[in-house]
Amino acid sequence: MKTNRQFVSRLLSVFVLASAGFSSLASAEPVSLLNVSYDPTRELYVEFNAAFAKHWKAKTGQDVTIKQSHGGSGKQARSVIDGIDADVVTLALAGDIDALNKQAKLIPADWQKRLPHNSSPYTSTIVLVVREGNPKGIKDWDDLIKPGISVITPNPKTSGGARWNYLAAWEFAKRKYGSEPKAKEFVQKLYKNVPVLDTGARGSSVTFAQRNQGDVFISWENEAYLLEKEFSSKVDVVYPSISILAEPPVTVVDKTVDRKGTRAVAEAYLQYLYTDEGQDIAGKNFYRPISAKAQAKYSKQLPKIPLFTIEQAFGGWEKADKDHFADGGSFDQIYLKK
C-alpha cells in the first residue's frame, strides 16, 4: 500500500508539473497593449515600453508589444469614449480620464485610488520657451500680454497641456492683481497675442520650433527641454515666478482589458512606472519623478519653483472644467471677444 501511495504521489506531482508547463506555454502567447496618451509623452513611452517589454519577458516568458497613440489629451479621451481599444490611458489631466467613467462607464468612478499618488506616477509644470538669448526679454507671465509679443499655446478645448497653461496664467494674474475679474482680463489680453491655436502641445511645439512662429511658447517642462535638446542653438527655457503642479494620471481601461484578457499585463505595465527603473526613465525624459531617489538624481535639471495645485487654486478639475472650459465658460467668453 505504501508503494502504491508513493506511485500515486509521484504521478500527481508529474501532473502538477505538466499542468504548470501547459500554463506557462499558454501565458507565453504574445500580447499587445495600446497606450492612448497625450502629445509630449512620445519619447518617454518609447523608452519605457522597451524597458517594460524586457522586464515582462524576463518575468513571465511572454512577449509584449505596446502600441502608442498621441494627440491632444481631450481629443484622445474622446477617441477612447468613441471606441478606440485602449488598454491603458496616460493622459494630461484627471478630468479627461474622468470622462471615460462619466460618458461611457469604461472605468470605475474611483479609478484614481488604484495606484499611488492619485494614479500620477510623475508630475510636471508649465514653463516659457523663448528664442535664443531671449531677445524680447521675457521673464514672467505678465510679459506675455505686452503689445507685439506673439504667444504660442494650444487650444484648451482639445489639449490638456493648454488647460494647464491657461490655469497657470490665470492664477498668476489672480494673485498679482487681486481678483477673478482682473485674472480674466489678463488672460484675455494674453490670448489676443496668440496667433494660432493648435490642437495639441506637440503641434504648438512644431509651430514654434520648426515653423518659427511666435516669440514665446507656453510649454510643458519636459517638452521645453526636448526642444532645447533638439534645437539647442535656437531656444532657451525661462521659469516663471510661479506655476502650476501638473499631475498627469494613468489608468487601465477596465472594459477593454477585461474583454481582451489583458488586465494582468496592463496593470503590471502601469505599476512598472512606479519602480526604480520607471522613475529613472521619467526623470531622464524631463518629467518630475515622485520617488525620492529619482528626485535627488534629477534635481539639477528640474529646479524647484513655487507651484500651486489645481485643488488649491481652482477647487479641483471638475470645478475648473465647468468654470473655464465647458461651453460658455471663461475661455469661450475670452476667445469669442478676441
Buried (B, 14 or more C-beta within 10 A) or exposed (E): EEEEEEEEEEEEEEEEEEEEEEEEEEEEEEBBBBBBBBBBBBBBBEBBBEBBBEBBEEEBEBEBEBEBBBBBBBBBBBBBBEEBBBBBBBBBBBBBBBBBBEEBEBBEEEBBEBBEBEBBBBBBBBBBBBBEEBEBEBBBBBBBBEEEBBBBBBBBBBBBBBBBBBBBBBBBBBEBBEEEEEBBBBBBBBBBBBEBBBBBBBBBBBBBBEEEBBBBBBBBBBBBBBBBEEBEEBBBBBBBEBBBBBBBBBBBBBBBBEEBEBBEBBBBBBBBBBBEBBBBBBBBBBBBBBBEEBBEBBEEEBEEEEBBEBEEBBEBBEEBBEBBBEEEBBBBEBBEEE
